[in-house]
Amino acid sequence: QVQLVESGGGLVQAGGSLRLSCAASGRTFRNYAMGWFRQAPGKEREFVAAIYWSGDSTDYADSVKGRFTITKDNAKNTWYLQMNSLRPGDTAVYFCAASPVDGRAGPPPPSAMGLMILTSPLGYWGQGTQVTVSS
């Protein structure tokens, strides 16, 4: 059984930092796109960042570029989201997710990974971790 478990959320003041982790179990994620999404109360789930299994490709939402960094450790089957310069607008439940990619043609276009993960019927999702940024 595949499981994704997020950790690292919490309460932080504006300008602070948090590092989210997504520990995956039950399979390896070769040829998968892995990512982070968030959902604030009353809003739709939105893309935050994504990375391809090989590390060749990353993408970020415009709202987090320059502040957030997605990384991964394939040996640990874990990916991370380093969040710096946090703002109250970053307050949300953060979800990690992964979906398979046809890697025969190489890494997917960076800008396509978020939508691929969000809409994939074969994807996996974690339960979410709350991030609250106080002003």
N, C-alpha and C positions, 0 to 999 in steps of 0.2 A: 504494500500500500504506500503510495507516494504521499508525503507530507511536507509542507512548507511551514516553518515556524519562525515568525518574526520576533525580534527582541530589540531592546535599546530605546524604546520610546519613553516619554516622560514629560515633565514640566520644566521649561527653561525660559529664561528671560530673553527678551529681544536682543539680538546681537550675539547670543550664545550659540553653542554647537551641540549636536547629538550625532551619534553613529548608530544607524540601524543595521541589524544583521538578519539575514534570511537563511536559516539552516534547512537544507533539503535532505530528505531521506527516501529510500525506497527505489531509487534509480539514479543513474548518472544522467547528466544533462548535456551530453555531447550533441552538437548541432541543435541546440536550443537557444532561443533568445530569452534572457532573463530581465526582469524589470521591476520597477517600483511605481505604484500608483497611489493616489490619495483621494479621500472623500471627506469633504467638510459637511456639517449638518445642513440639510436642505439643498445640497448641490450634487451634481453627478460626479461619478468617479472620473478622475482625470489622470492623464499620463504625467509622470515625473521624470523618469530616466530609464534607459534600457542599455543592455550590453549583450553582445553576442558571445557564445560559448568560447570562441577562440580568442576573444579580446580584441579582435580587429576592428570592431565597430561599436561605437557608443552614440547615444543621442539623449538630449535633454529638452525638457520643456523650456520655453523662453523665460518663464518666470523664475527658473532656478539656475539658469546658466551662470557660471562663474561663482556660484555659492555651493552647489551640491556636486558631489563626485560619486559615481557608481564604480565599484570594483568587484572583483570576484576571486575566489580561491577554489579552483577546480578540485584540488586535492582534498579540500574539506567540504566540497559540495555546498559552498556557502557564498552568497554575495552580499554586498554591503552598500549602504548609502551614507556617505559622510555629508552632514548638513552643517554648513557654517553660515554665519550672519543671518541667523533665523529671524523671521518677522512674524508678527501676529497673524498675518495672512497665510502663513504656512501651517497653521493649526488645522489638523485633520487626523483621520485614521489612515495610517499608511499600510498598504498591502504589498507584499511581494508576489510575483507571479512568473510563470515560465511557460513557453509554448514551443513546440517543435518547429524547426525550419528546414526546408529542403536545402541542405548545404552543398548539393552537388555543383552548384554554380558559384560557390563561394559565399562569403558573408552577405546577409541581406542588406539592402539600402538602409542606412542608419535611420532615416526618417520614417521608414515603414515598420520598424520593429514595435513601436508602441501600439499601433493599431493591430498588428498581427497578434500580439499577446492578448490585447483586450477582446478581440473577436474570435479567437481560436476556440473551436469546440474540443480541442485536445489539450487545452492548457490546464495548468495547476495554479491554485491560489492559496495563499495563507489566510489566516483568520484576522489579521490586522493588528496594529499596535498604535496606541493613541500618542500623538505628539501635540502638546499644547505650548504655545509660545505666548508669554505674557508681555504686556507693554510696559 
